[in-house]
Amino acid sequence: MKRFLLYLLRWQGSSPLLWFCLIYITPIIGGLWATIASNLIGGIIFFYIDKFIFTSKYLSPLWEIKSNITCVDCGRKDYGFRIALKKGYDKTKEINPEFRCYKCATKKAQNMGVIL
């Protein structure tokens, strides 16, 4: 939901750019070309903003999933899950990562403040 709201806000940010181009560039090159120019400028600017919105570790955690593990909490042999990266937490280079079964990983994630 956070990504969606940021995307909507970003989308509204393109309105002033379009307005500026249509008001100030249309008299020079015409409405169609001003619209094309505003879309090209917007694409250059908003590409990086969209990239941040859809790939940022600050908006949702990065999970690592591995098969055939033993859960560090309950000892169950199953698929293993762990949060490897989130804001203020980076375990991507951990030598001995701790994997948990789905049930224990869900409980741990909620304790870490991750909304599932």
VMD Tcl script that builds the backbone (N, CA, C; Angstrom):
set m [mol new atoms 348]
animate dup $m
set s [atomselect $m all]
$s set {name element resname resid chain x y z} {
  {N N MET 1 A 0.821 -1.188 0.000}
  {CA C MET 1 A 0.000 0.000 0.000}
  {C C MET 1 A 0.870 1.259 0.000}
  {N N LYS 2 A 2.013 1.193 0.739}
  {CA C LYS 2 A 2.914 2.335 0.809}
  {C C LYS 2 A 3.457 2.679 -0.584}
  {N N ARG 3 A 3.836 1.643 -1.340}
  {CA C ARG 3 A 4.349 1.861 -2.698}
  {C C ARG 3 A 3.281 2.492 -3.587}
  {N N PHE 4 A 2.068 2.006 -3.458}
  {CA C PHE 4 A 0.973 2.517 -4.276}
  {C C PHE 4 A 0.724 3.998 -3.990}
  {N N LEU 5 A 0.709 4.374 -2.716}
  {CA C LEU 5 A 0.485 5.778 -2.363}
  {C C LEU 5 A 1.636 6.667 -2.843}
  {N N LEU 6 A 2.870 6.182 -2.726}
  {CA C LEU 6 A 4.006 6.940 -3.254}
  {C C LEU 6 A 3.917 7.085 -4.770}
  {N N TYR 7 A 3.488 6.027 -5.433}
  {CA C TYR 7 A 3.349 6.075 -6.887}
  {C C TYR 7 A 2.276 7.090 -7.296}
  {N N LEU 8 A 1.159 7.118 -6.572}
  {CA C LEU 8 A 0.114 8.106 -6.873}
  {C C LEU 8 A 0.627 9.534 -6.659}
  {N N LEU 9 A 1.381 9.726 -5.591}
  {CA C LEU 9 A 1.964 11.040 -5.328}
  {C C LEU 9 A 2.941 11.417 -6.437}
  {N N ARG 10 A 3.766 10.480 -6.853}
  {CA C ARG 10 A 4.707 10.712 -7.954}
  {C C ARG 10 A 3.959 11.046 -9.237}
  {N N TRP 11 A 2.874 10.359 -9.490}
  {CA C TRP 11 A 2.077 10.588 -10.683}
  {C C TRP 11 A 1.543 12.016 -10.697}
  {N N GLN 12 A 1.107 12.494 -9.539}
  {CA C GLN 12 A 0.622 13.875 -9.448}
  {C C GLN 12 A 1.755 14.872 -9.639}
  {N N GLY 13 A 2.958 14.473 -9.333}
  {CA C GLY 13 A 4.114 15.339 -9.545}
  {C C GLY 13 A 4.375 15.637 -11.005}
  {N N SER 14 A 3.878 14.786 -11.878}
  {CA C SER 14 A 4.072 15.038 -13.308}
  {C C SER 14 A 3.110 16.099 -13.840}
  {N N SER 15 A 2.056 16.398 -13.096}
  {CA C SER 15 A 1.082 17.401 -13.556}
  {C C SER 15 A 1.691 18.791 -13.719}
  {N N PRO 16 A 2.460 19.302 -12.744}
  {CA C PRO 16 A 3.070 20.620 -12.953}
  {C C PRO 16 A 4.013 20.663 -14.152}
  {N N LEU 17 A 4.732 19.569 -14.395}
  {CA C LEU 17 A 5.622 19.509 -15.549}
  {C C LEU 17 A 4.826 19.614 -16.845}
  {N N LEU 18 A 3.754 18.853 -16.935}
  {CA C LEU 18 A 2.900 18.904 -18.119}
  {C C LEU 18 A 2.305 20.299 -18.282}
  {N N TRP 19 A 1.830 20.884 -17.204}
  {CA C TRP 19 A 1.255 22.226 -17.251}
  {C C TRP 19 A 2.285 23.236 -17.752}
  {N N PHE 20 A 3.505 23.184 -17.183}
  {CA C PHE 20 A 4.560 24.108 -17.579}
  {C C PHE 20 A 4.842 24.007 -19.080}
  {N N CYS 21 A 5.006 22.787 -19.556}
  {CA C CYS 21 A 5.311 22.590 -20.983}
  {C C CYS 21 A 4.165 23.077 -21.865}
  {N N LEU 22 A 2.941 22.791 -21.469}
  {CA C LEU 22 A 1.808 23.200 -22.301}
  {C C LEU 22 A 1.622 24.717 -22.303}
  {N N ILE 23 A 1.861 25.362 -21.192}
  {CA C ILE 23 A 1.696 26.818 -21.125}
  {C C ILE 23 A 2.831 27.552 -21.841}
  {N N TYR 24 A 4.066 27.154 -21.563}
  {CA C TYR 24 A 5.208 27.921 -22.052}
  {C C TYR 24 A 5.827 27.416 -23.356}
  {N N ILE 25 A 5.672 26.160 -23.669}
  {CA C ILE 25 A 6.301 25.625 -24.876}
  {C C ILE 25 A 5.316 25.535 -26.047}
  {N N THR 26 A 4.022 25.382 -25.746}
  {CA C THR 26 A 3.023 25.280 -26.821}
  {C C THR 26 A 3.080 26.462 -27.795}
  {N N PRO 27 A 3.197 27.712 -27.317}
  {CA C PRO 27 A 3.256 28.820 -28.288}
  {C C PRO 27 A 4.469 28.748 -29.226}
  {N N ILE 28 A 5.502 28.049 -28.795}
  {CA C ILE 28 A 6.725 27.971 -29.600}
  {C C ILE 28 A 6.666 26.812 -30.593}
  {N N ILE 29 A 6.286 25.623 -30.126}
  {CA C ILE 29 A 6.353 24.438 -31.005}
  {C C ILE 29 A 5.007 23.765 -31.233}
  {N N GLY 30 A 3.941 24.248 -30.613}
  {CA C GLY 30 A 2.621 23.654 -30.808}
  {C C GLY 30 A 2.281 22.652 -29.714}
  {N N GLY 31 A 0.988 22.395 -29.560}
  {CA C GLY 31 A 0.481 21.556 -28.473}
  {C C GLY 31 A 0.958 20.115 -28.501}
  {N N LEU 32 A 0.938 19.503 -29.691}
  {CA C LEU 32 A 1.353 18.100 -29.801}
  {C C LEU 32 A 2.813 17.931 -29.415}
  {N N TRP 33 A 3.677 18.782 -29.962}
  {CA C TRP 33 A 5.108 18.660 -29.683}
  {C C TRP 33 A 5.431 19.035 -28.242}
  {N N ALA 34 A 4.683 19.976 -27.678}
  {CA C ALA 34 A 4.887 20.331 -26.266}
  {C C ALA 34 A 4.503 19.160 -25.365}
  {N N THR 35 A 3.443 18.445 -25.715}
  {CA C THR 35 A 3.025 17.271 -24.946}
  {C C THR 35 A 4.079 16.169 -25.044}
  {N N ILE 36 A 4.588 15.949 -26.239}
  {CA C ILE 36 A 5.641 14.945 -26.437}
  {C C ILE 36 A 6.885 15.332 -25.640}
  {N N ALA 37 A 7.259 16.610 -25.694}
  {CA C ALA 37 A 8.434 17.082 -24.952}
  {C C ALA 37 A 8.239 16.892 -23.450}
  {N N SER 38 A 7.049 17.204 -22.933}
  {CA C SER 38 A 6.812 17.055 -21.501}
  {C C SER 38 A 6.872 15.594 -21.085}
  {N N ASN 39 A 6.376 14.705 -21.915}
  {CA C ASN 39 A 6.445 13.277 -21.605}
  {C C ASN 39 A 7.886 12.765 -21.630}
  {N N LEU 40 A 8.688 13.249 -22.560}
  {CA C LEU 40 A 10.092 12.840 -22.607}
  {C C LEU 40 A 10.849 13.363 -21.381}
  {N N ILE 41 A 10.637 14.622 -21.037}
  {CA C ILE 41 A 11.284 15.189 -19.852}
  {C C ILE 41 A 10.827 14.446 -18.598}
  {N N GLY 42 A 9.522 14.203 -18.500}
  {CA C GLY 42 A 8.984 13.460 -17.362}
  {C C GLY 42 A 9.552 12.057 -17.274}
  {N N GLY 43 A 9.704 11.394 -18.414}
  {CA C GLY 43 A 10.284 10.051 -18.431}
  {C C GLY 43 A 11.705 10.039 -17.900}
  {N N ILE 44 A 12.483 11.061 -18.268}
  {CA C ILE 44 A 13.867 11.162 -17.791}
  {C C ILE 44 A 13.896 11.389 -16.284}
  {N N ILE 45 A 13.034 12.259 -15.800}
  {CA C ILE 45 A 13.010 12.578 -14.366}
  {C C ILE 45 A 12.419 11.430 -13.550}
  {N N PHE 46 A 11.254 10.958 -13.957}
  {CA C PHE 46 A 10.501 10.027 -13.121}
  {C C PHE 46 A 10.961 8.581 -13.236}
  {N N PHE 47 A 11.811 8.258 -14.202}
  {CA C PHE 47 A 12.373 6.916 -14.291}
  {C C PHE 47 A 13.079 6.560 -12.979}
  {N N TYR 48 A 13.875 7.478 -12.476}
  {CA C TYR 48 A 14.652 7.225 -11.264}
  {C C TYR 48 A 13.768 7.201 -10.021}
  {N N ILE 49 A 12.754 8.026 -10.010}
  {CA C ILE 49 A 11.817 8.015 -8.883}
  {C C ILE 49 A 11.041 6.700 -8.868}
  {N N ASP 50 A 10.566 6.259 -10.033}
  {CA C ASP 50 A 9.851 4.978 -10.123}
  {C C ASP 50 A 10.758 3.818 -9.727}
  {N N LYS 51 A 12.010 3.884 -10.153}
  {CA C LYS 51 A 12.964 2.828 -9.805}
  {C C LYS 51 A 13.104 2.736 -8.284}
  {N N PHE 52 A 13.196 3.883 -7.610}
  {CA C PHE 52 A 13.272 3.891 -6.151}
  {C C PHE 52 A 12.005 3.305 -5.536}
  {N N ILE 53 A 10.846 3.723 -6.024}
  {CA C ILE 53 A 9.579 3.259 -5.461}
  {C C ILE 53 A 9.456 1.739 -5.559}
  {N N PHE 54 A 9.848 1.168 -6.688}
  {CA C PHE 54 A 9.606 -0.257 -6.905}
  {C C PHE 54 A 10.768 -1.164 -6.511}
  {N N THR 55 A 11.914 -0.608 -6.113}
  {CA C THR 55 A 13.035 -1.468 -5.725}
  {C C THR 55 A 13.650 -1.102 -4.385}
  {N N SER 56 A 13.103 -0.157 -3.676}
  {CA C SER 56 A 13.721 0.346 -2.459}
  {C C SER 56 A 13.599 -0.611 -1.279}
  {N N LYS 57 A 14.700 -0.790 -0.554}
  {CA C LYS 57 A 14.677 -1.586 0.670}
  {C C LYS 57 A 13.976 -0.837 1.797}
  {N N TYR 58 A 13.769 0.459 1.618}
  {CA C TYR 58 A 13.120 1.257 2.648}
  {C C TYR 58 A 11.605 1.081 2.648}
  {N N LEU 59 A 11.059 0.498 1.592}
  {CA C LEU 59 A 9.618 0.356 1.495}
  {C C LEU 59 A 9.123 -1.043 1.840}
  {N N SER 60 A 9.922 -2.052 1.607}
  {CA C SER 60 A 9.559 -3.409 2.021}
  {C C SER 60 A 10.823 -4.254 2.124}
  {N N PRO 61 A 10.812 -5.258 2.978}
  {CA C PRO 61 A 12.028 -6.038 3.205}
  {C C PRO 61 A 12.326 -7.004 2.059}
  {N N LEU 62 A 13.589 -7.394 1.972}
  {CA C LEU 62 A 14.027 -8.402 1.020}
  {C C LEU 62 A 14.118 -9.732 1.763}
  {N N TRP 63 A 13.355 -10.710 1.297}
  {CA C TRP 63 A 13.333 -12.030 1.922}
  {C C TRP 63 A 14.247 -12.970 1.158}
  {N N GLU 64 A 14.887 -13.876 1.875}
  {CA C GLU 64 A 15.643 -14.958 1.263}
  {C C GLU 64 A 14.933 -16.253 1.614}
  {N N ILE 65 A 14.761 -17.116 0.624}
  {CA C ILE 65 A 14.061 -18.390 0.810}
  {C C ILE 65 A 14.998 -19.515 0.385}
  {N N LYS 66 A 15.044 -20.551 1.196}
  {CA C LYS 66 A 15.931 -21.678 0.923}
  {C C LYS 66 A 15.184 -22.969 1.233}
  {N N SER 67 A 15.427 -23.992 0.448}
  {CA C SER 67 A 14.752 -25.269 0.699}
  {C C SER 67 A 15.585 -26.143 1.626}
  {N N ASN 68 A 14.899 -27.078 2.276}
  {CA C ASN 68 A 15.536 -28.106 3.092}
  {C C ASN 68 A 16.414 -27.523 4.209}
  {N N ILE 69 A 15.818 -26.732 5.075}
  {CA C ILE 69 A 16.541 -26.167 6.216}
  {C C ILE 69 A 15.945 -26.717 7.508}
  {N N THR 70 A 16.642 -26.486 8.586}
  {CA C THR 70 A 16.119 -26.784 9.911}
  {C C THR 70 A 15.854 -25.445 10.588}
  {N N CYS 71 A 14.622 -25.227 10.986}
  {CA C CYS 71 A 14.215 -23.961 11.612}
  {C C CYS 71 A 15.009 -23.748 12.901}
  {N N VAL 72 A 15.599 -22.557 13.051}
  {CA C VAL 72 A 16.398 -22.270 14.246}
  {C C VAL 72 A 15.534 -22.116 15.493}
  {N N ASP 73 A 14.233 -21.889 15.316}
  {CA C ASP 73 A 13.349 -21.704 16.472}
  {C C ASP 73 A 12.688 -23.007 16.919}
  {N N CYS 74 A 12.102 -23.748 15.976}
  {CA C CYS 74 A 11.328 -24.928 16.371}
  {C C CYS 74 A 11.943 -26.251 15.923}
  {N N GLY 75 A 12.981 -26.220 15.083}
  {CA C GLY 75 A 13.649 -27.433 14.650}
  {C C GLY 75 A 12.981 -28.163 13.492}
  {N N ARG 76 A 11.900 -27.629 12.964}
  {CA C ARG 76 A 11.183 -28.262 11.852}
  {C C ARG 76 A 12.021 -28.208 10.576}
  {N N LYS 77 A 12.012 -29.299 9.800}
  {CA C LYS 77 A 12.711 -29.344 8.512}
  {C C LYS 77 A 11.694 -28.980 7.425}
  {N N ASP 78 A 11.992 -27.909 6.681}
  {CA C ASP 78 A 11.042 -27.377 5.702}
  {C C ASP 78 A 11.749 -26.325 4.857}
  {N N TYR 79 A 10.964 -25.596 4.087}
  {CA C TYR 79 A 11.495 -24.411 3.421}
  {C C TYR 79 A 11.858 -23.399 4.493}
  {N N GLY 80 A 12.951 -22.642 4.268}
  {CA C GLY 80 A 13.386 -21.657 5.246}
  {C C GLY 80 A 13.239 -20.247 4.725}
  {N N PHE 81 A 12.896 -19.349 5.611}
  {CA C PHE 81 A 12.695 -17.949 5.267}
  {C C PHE 81 A 13.507 -17.095 6.227}
  {N N ARG 82 A 13.999 -15.970 5.718}
  {CA C ARG 82 A 14.636 -14.986 6.577}
  {C C ARG 82 A 14.581 -13.631 5.905}
  {N N ILE 83 A 14.504 -12.595 6.723}
  {CA C ILE 83 A 14.595 -11.237 6.200}
  {C C ILE 83 A 16.075 -10.924 6.085}
  {N N ALA 84 A 16.523 -10.631 4.873}
  {CA C ALA 84 A 17.934 -10.359 4.643}
  {C C ALA 84 A 18.237 -8.867 4.646}
  {N N LEU 85 A 17.248 -8.046 4.269}
  {CA C LEU 85 A 17.509 -6.617 4.129}
  {C C LEU 85 A 16.243 -5.817 4.352}
  {N N LYS 86 A 16.330 -4.843 5.208}
  {CA C LYS 86 A 15.267 -3.859 5.398}
  {C C LYS 86 A 15.904 -2.615 5.981}
  {N N LYS 87 A 15.166 -1.565 6.099}
  {CA C LYS 87 A 15.723 -0.311 6.611}
  {C C LYS 87 A 16.328 -0.539 7.999}
  {N N GLY 88 A 17.607 -0.196 8.130}
  {CA C GLY 88 A 18.292 -0.347 9.404}
  {C C GLY 88 A 18.702 -1.776 9.743}
  {N N TYR 89 A 18.626 -2.689 8.770}
  {CA C TYR 89 A 18.901 -4.106 9.036}
  {C C TYR 89 A 19.449 -4.722 7.757}
  {N N ASP 90 A 20.718 -5.132 7.769}
  {CA C ASP 90 A 21.334 -5.718 6.577}
  {C C ASP 90 A 22.079 -6.984 6.971}
  {N N LYS 91 A 21.502 -8.125 6.631}
  {CA C LYS 91 A 22.123 -9.419 6.921}
  {C C LYS 91 A 22.481 -10.142 5.619}
  {N N THR 92 A 22.671 -9.391 4.538}
  {CA C THR 92 A 22.936 -10.006 3.238}
  {C C THR 92 A 24.297 -10.698 3.175}
  {N N LYS 93 A 25.247 -10.263 3.985}
  {CA C LYS 93 A 26.586 -10.854 3.952}
  {C C LYS 93 A 26.867 -11.741 5.166}
  {N N GLU 94 A 25.832 -12.095 5.881}
  {CA C GLU 94 A 25.989 -12.940 7.066}
  {C C GLU 94 A 26.523 -14.313 6.664}
  {N N ILE 95 A 27.528 -14.787 7.383}
  {CA C ILE 95 A 28.176 -16.062 7.055}
  {C C ILE 95 A 27.284 -17.250 7.393}
  {N N ASN 96 A 26.629 -17.235 8.541}
  {CA C ASN 96 A 25.738 -18.322 8.961}
  {C C ASN 96 A 24.324 -17.779 9.173}
  {N N PRO 97 A 23.580 -17.603 8.102}
  {CA C PRO 97 A 22.237 -17.028 8.252}
  {C C PRO 97 A 21.288 -17.980 8.986}
  {N N GLU 98 A 20.358 -17.392 9.723}
  {CA C GLU 98 A 19.368 -18.172 10.458}
  {C C GLU 98 A 18.060 -18.197 9.681}
  {N N PHE 99 A 17.680 -19.385 9.247}
  {CA C PHE 99 A 16.420 -19.560 8.527}
  {C C PHE 99 A 15.365 -20.115 9.466}
  {N N ARG 100 A 14.125 -19.760 9.198}
  {CA C ARG 100 A 12.997 -20.213 10.006}
  {C C ARG 100 A 11.924 -20.794 9.087}
  {N N CYS 101 A 11.133 -21.705 9.638}
  {CA C CYS 101 A 9.980 -22.208 8.889}
  {C C CYS 101 A 9.000 -21.044 8.699}
  {N N TYR 102 A 8.001 -21.238 7.880}
  {CA C TYR 102 A 7.072 -20.149 7.561}
  {C C TYR 102 A 6.408 -19.576 8.814}
  {N N LYS 103 A 5.959 -20.449 9.684}
  {CA C LYS 103 A 5.257 -20.003 10.896}
  {C C LYS 103 A 6.182 -19.178 11.788}
  {N N CYS 104 A 7.377 -19.665 12.032}
  {CA C CYS 104 A 8.323 -18.949 12.898}
  {C C CYS 104 A 8.838 -17.668 12.224}
  {N N ALA 105 A 9.034 -17.709 10.901}
  {CA C ALA 105 A 9.495 -16.520 10.172}
  {C C ALA 105 A 8.443 -15.421 10.212}
  {N N THR 106 A 7.177 -15.801 10.106}
  {CA C THR 106 A 6.084 -14.826 10.178}
  {C C THR 106 A 6.061 -14.170 11.554}
  {N N LYS 107 A 6.214 -14.974 12.589}
  {CA C LYS 107 A 6.215 -14.448 13.964}
  {C C LYS 107 A 7.405 -13.506 14.169}
  {N N LYS 108 A 8.589 -13.904 13.705}
  {CA C LYS 108 A 9.795 -13.081 13.845}
  {C C LYS 108 A 9.635 -11.757 13.075}
  {N N ALA 109 A 9.097 -11.829 11.871}
  {CA C ALA 109 A 8.916 -10.625 11.057}
  {C C ALA 109 A 7.968 -9.650 11.745}
  {N N GLN 110 A 6.900 -10.157 12.310}
  {CA C GLN 110 A 5.962 -9.286 13.013}
  {C C GLN 110 A 6.612 -8.643 14.230}
  {N N ASN 111 A 7.480 -9.391 14.928}
  {CA C ASN 111 A 8.211 -8.834 16.063}
  {C C ASN 111 A 9.187 -7.751 15.635}
  {N N MET 112 A 9.660 -7.836 14.367}
  {CA C MET 112 A 10.572 -6.828 13.828}
  {C C MET 112 A 9.838 -5.620 13.272}
  {N N GLY 113 A 8.504 -5.671 13.304}
  {CA C GLY 113 A 7.717 -4.544 12.797}
  {C C GLY 113 A 7.395 -4.610 11.317}
  {N N VAL 114 A 7.598 -5.788 10.711}
  {CA C VAL 114 A 7.293 -5.957 9.294}
  {C C VAL 114 A 5.818 -6.286 9.145}
  {N N ILE 115 A 5.133 -5.534 8.311}
  {CA C ILE 115 A 3.709 -5.777 8.062}
  {C C ILE 115 A 3.596 -6.779 6.928}
  {N N LEU 116 A 2.946 -7.899 7.190}
  {CA C LEU 116 A 2.807 -8.949 6.176}
  {C C LEU 116 A 1.474 -8.860 5.475}
}
mol reanalyze $m
mol bondsrecalc $m
mol representation Tube
mol addrep $m
